[in-house]
C-alpha cells in the first residue's frame, strides 16, 4: 500500500479486511481470507485474495478391496467362502486370495461331520492330457484323455490360500470349492466311516 500516511486497514462486517490506498489514483481495496491459490487484481478498486495457513488436500478414499462371502449349511457345519467381489478386479499377474472356514453349528441335531479336505478349482481346474492306445477289431486307436485336477487342496479349515491366475483371460471366471467331510454311520450294526461332499461356487474377475 506504498506506505502512504493516509493508508488505513479495517475489518468489515463481511468478515473481510478493507483498506484505502492514498496513491494516485486513490483506491479502496478488500482482502478476502480464504483457502485458495493467491490471486491479485489491481485497478481503481483493488481486490486481493490471500491464503491463510496451509492448504490441505482432500483425503482420498481408502483403497480397500471389496470382498464377497458365499455361505452354506451342510450337516452340522456352516461353510463360508470369502473371495474378492466380482465387481473388483484381480490382476492376472497376481493371485486370488481365498479364505475357507467350516465351523460346527452349536446345538445342531444334523449329521455330525468332520472336515477332511477342500479342493479348489479355477474354472475347470488344471488341465492334464495323456495318450491312451486301444485295439479294437484288429485296429489300433490312439485316444487323448483329458483330466482336470484342483488348483489347490486345503487339509484344514479355516485356511487362506492365494491361487495363481496365470493363463486366465480377462473377464469373469468361476471358483468352485468341493469340501469333503468324514461321517460315521451305522449299517447292519456296524460302524463305518464314509465321505460326503458339498460344493460351493462363486465368481471373480480378472483384468
Secondary structure, DSSP 8 states (H G I E B T S, - for coil): -TT-TT-EEEE-TTS-EEEEE-SSS-EEEEEEE-SS--EEE-SSEEEEEE--S-------------EEEEEEEETTEEEEEEEE-TTS-B-TTSEEEEEEEEEE-TT--S---EEEEEEEEETT-EEEEEEEEEEETTEEEEEEEEEEE-SEEESSSSEEEEEE-TT--SEEEEEEEEEEEEEEEEETTEEEEEEEEEEEEEEEEE-
